[in-house]
């Protein structure tokens, strides 16, 4: 079974991007692949996608691009992509 390191925690470190925060959590804790907070990752992904939609509709291109970069670089979204490819196929 695949294993991955992640932490289920609401601790926020000041001055760290969310991707860097995920990397810090990976170093700190070892968890099983099944224990990664998938619902939280899905919710965060949905919220980012909704913000992109809203900013596009409001013609706020700079904000939309900022959120797109964040979406691409989020570590949780990368985990979700690996999960979708490995488990759904």
Secondary structure, 3 states (H helix, E strand, C coil): CCEECCCCCCCCCCCCCHHHHHHHHHHHCCEEHHHCCHHHHHHHHHHHHHHHHHHHHCCCHHHHHHHHHHHHHCHHHHHHHHHHHHHHC
